Amino acid sequence: HNIYETTHNINSTSMGILVYVVIVSFTYALIRTTFSILGIGKPRNLPPGPTSWPIIGNLHLLGSQPHQSLAKLARIHGPVMWLKLGQKKTLVITSAAAAKEILQKQDLSFSTSRNIPNALEAHNFHEYALSLLPIGTHWRLLRRMTVTNILSDKSLEASQNMWDQKVKELIAFCQKACISNDYVDIGGVTFKTLQNLISNTLFSKDLIDLYENSSNEFREVVGNIMVDAVKPNLVDYFPVLKKIDPQGIKRRMTRHFKKILSILDELIEERQIYLNINITFDMFIAGTDTTALTVEWAMTELLRNPYVMAKSKEELEQVIGKGKSIKDHDLIKLPYLSCIVKETLRLHPPAPLLIPRNVENQVNLFGYIIPKGTQVLVNAWAIGKDPSIWEDSKEFKPERFLTSQIDVRGHHFELIPFGAGRRTCPGWPLALRTIPIILGSLINNFDWNLDVNVQPKDLDMTERFGINLRKANPLCVVPIPLN
């Protein structure tokens, strides 16, 4: 009886709190909406955008693929678009010219701080992730340490022998699958290879066994972080709900972060070395997942376009010889492979929406007044498919880059898979080495067979939205010995 009574009281209290929060949220939203309709406190000359509904604003327009939905809305309302997502003021950028204004010309107004999703505050992640820290002394120090100690040309070249060894292990794994006629999960095995590459760079030790299925858990946790981090979360749009976390997203993220950090802490302690956890975490999470996904998307596009695959194989055979793995010094002699990587990053940018920025003070953008506290979303996915820039923008045509000066390093705003300006992803030098080395080695050592019931053009290209753009269904193909 006492247990029942206690449980009843707890449930009644929880229900009372929930009702109270809902009433307060509704009242607050109603007042804000009324003020908005009457024009009270509303800045004039906002950018154009769709009509917002009371309370929810434009949330109903996002859907499960926000990058695609926002691109469609931009075709109606323009490349500088205004949305209300619940109570969150939002500016969406969908053109190269507008991105240049945000990321370069007025970067002081738009780049100083991030708009942090509530999910990324779990376990205080936002306080030690380099990509989320506000620009300041601490951020500059960590970025300098990352670039100088790990990602400089000198550091990357010093690791070349270890890279070669990890690629050999990847090829050996695929050769074993070749003998047994087993499928290879391209994204999965690439992720494991990259984890071991980073782990050896930092700890001189493998983190994952390529042959152990149990090691898939690490990738699953990383994938969950990337998806849950940007999953539509009521707390982000109605801050009054922050304390109750109604969807449990922050609680799940806390569990994910604890798993990753426990592994990294154990490695640091075991090797008895000092490493800044900020740098370590960013390298393992952002550095490996984005690269593995890009290799997977590239292989998918090559299998969908046999002509491109054949042309790449021809270049590799002529330059380095059939059946050989690629080394870093080979890359400069493989322009078509470089074009394949660029075209993959154009169609499938690692981050479809660049990490949101926060406007700290009211600013003028193309004559529009952007209020303080606005979050800014740059749709890199849409810019890479802009038909005014790219001919046959939805087609996979690496040849377009043979005569184009456009690059992916953040200097050309038509193509910004790694962002641009001071917030450019510091890991791009590592990505632009590892992606072609792994992709080219897979192409040059094997032929690859699809399932007998799948034609190249029927390959599933469904996207799964997250911080990184994933394939909804992994690419699993059978390696075949070369003739």
C-alpha positions, 0 to 999 in steps of 0.5 A: 500500500505504501509503495502504491501510495508513493508511486501515485504521489510521484506520478501525480507530481510529475504530471503536475510539473508537465502540465505546468510546463505545457501551460507556461510554454503555451502562454509564452508562445502565444504572447510571442506570436501575438506580439509578432502578428501585431509587429510589437518588437519585430525588427523591420526588413527581415529576409523573405520566408514562408508564413509561420504558424502560431507557436510552431512557426515553420517546424512543420516544413522541415520533415525528415530531411531538413537539408532537402526541405530547406533547399526546396523552400529556398527555390521559392523564397530565395537564397537568404531566407527567414524561418521561425522554428518554434521560438528560434529565429533562423536564417538559412543561406543557400547560395555561394554569394550569400555563403561568402558574405556570411563566412568571409566578408562578415565572418566577425558577425557570424562566426564568433559563436555557435548555436549549440543544440541541446543534445550537444550540451550532454556531458558538457560536450560543447565545452571541449569539442573544438568545432563548438567552442566560441572563437577566443584564446582557448579555441585558438590554442586548441586549433593551433595544437591540432593543426601543428601537432597532428594535421600539418604536412610534416606530421602527416608525412611522418606517419606515412609508413603507418598509413601504408600498413593500415591500407595493407591491412584493409586490402588483406581484409577484402582479399579474405572476403574475396576468397570466401565470396563474402560481402564487404561493408565499405563504410564499416571497414573504412571506419575501422581502418581510419579508427586504427589510423588515428589511434596509432597516430595518437597512441601507437596502438590499434583501437579496433580489430577489423575482423571482430563484429563486436568492434562495430559497436564503436561505429554504432555509437558514433553514428548515434551521436551524429544522428541524435545531435541534430534530430528535431528536438523540442528543447531547441525550439521551446527552451522552457522544456530544457529541464525535462528533456521530453524526448530523452535526446540529451539523456541518450547523448550523455550515454553515448558520450560516456561510452566514447570518453571511457574508451579514450580515457582508458587509452590515454591512461594505458599509454601514459601520455598526455593528450588534450581530450578536446583534440582526441575526441574531435579526431575520433568522432569527426575525423573518422566518420566523415571520411568513412562516409565519403569513401562509401558515397564515392564507391556507391557513385562509382558502382552506379556509373561503370564508365567512371569506374572504368576510367578511374581504373585505367588511370590507376593502372597506367600511373601506378600499376594494376593491383597496387595500393596507393601511396601519398606521393602518388596522389599528385599524378592521379587527377581523375581520382582527385576529380572523383573525390571532389564530385563526391564531396559536391553531391554528398558533403559530409555536413549537409548543413554547416554547424549552426552559427549564432548572431551575437549582435544585430547585423545588416546582410544584403539590406536585411536586418538580422536580429541578435540571437538568430541561428544561421544555417548554411546549406552546403548540400544545396549550394553544391547542387545549385543549377546556376553554378553546376551544369547537370547539377544532379549528375555524377560527372567528375570530368567537370573538375578537370577544367575547373579551378574550384577546390574544396579547401574553403576558398571557393564558396560554390563548394564548401564541404569543409566550411570556409573562413576561420571555422573551416574544418581543420581536418581537411588535409587529413581527409584529402589524403585518406579519402583518395588513398583508401578509395583508389586502393579499393578500386585498384586491387579489386573489381566489385560485384553488386547483388545479382538482383541489383542494377547499377542505376537501381542502387539505393541512394537514400540519405539519412540526415545527421551532422554527417550525411549518411547512407540510409542503408550501408553499401555492401558489395563483394570484392572480385579478384582482378583479371 
